[in-house]
Amino acid sequence: MKSIALSVSTVLLLTACATGPRPVQILEVCPVPPILELDAPERDWQAQMHDFLRGTLPTPPDYSLPSGPASGLTMK
């Protein structure tokens, strides 16, 4: 009796799973970025690196401090 009840419940569960709705397959499409138009002139990086390695930079680097010295005022 127990085996009949167990087999009937198993068959009912399996048929319930088999008759459920089918999953819908979704096709995912990755967005394509737009093609960038070059509106800036290209820089000659090889010549700039060659000048850097030779030690002849077009402008000397500015080693000055970004701000002036602190004022001498103090709170008492």
N, C-alpha and C positions, 0 to 999 in steps of 0.2 A: 504494500500500500504506500509506504513511504517512497519507494523508488518510482512508483507511477506519478505521485504528486511532484516529486523532484524533477522528473523528466518532462512533465507537462509544463511546469513553471519555467524550465530551461527553454523549452520550445517556444513558449509565449514571449519570453524575453528576447530570444534570437529573432523571431519574426517581427517583433516591435522595432528592433534596431534595423532590420532589413527594409522595413517599409517606411522609414523616416524620410524627411525631405533630403534631397541630394544637395551637397554643398555647391554653391555657385563659385565658379573659377573666375578670379579677377585678374586681369592682365595689368600689371603695373608698368607705367611708361615713365621713364626718367625725363625730366625737363632738359631741353637743350639750350645752353646759354647762347645769346646772340653773338655773332661774329663781331669782334671789335675792330674798328677802323683806326688806323694809325694816323693821328692828327699832329703828333709831335715829331720833330725831326730826330733821326737816330743819331746817337753820339758815337764817336769813334773810340770805343773802350780800349782797343788794343794800343792805339797811339797814346792814349792817356796813361795807361799802365806802363808803357815803355818809358814815357817821360818821368813817371814816378820812380821807376826802378833806376833810372839814370841819375835821379836827384834834381831834375830840372822841372819843378812844378811851375805852372803858369803864374800863380800868385802865391806869395809866401803865406804860410798859415798865420792867423792872428792869435797871438798868445796873451792879449790884454785881458784883464779881468772883466767879467760881464757887468759889474756894477762898481760904483765908486766906493771909497772907504767909508766906514761907519762914522757917524757923527760922535763928537765927544760929550754929548748931553747925557746926563744920568739922572735918575729919579732919586730924591732924598727922602 
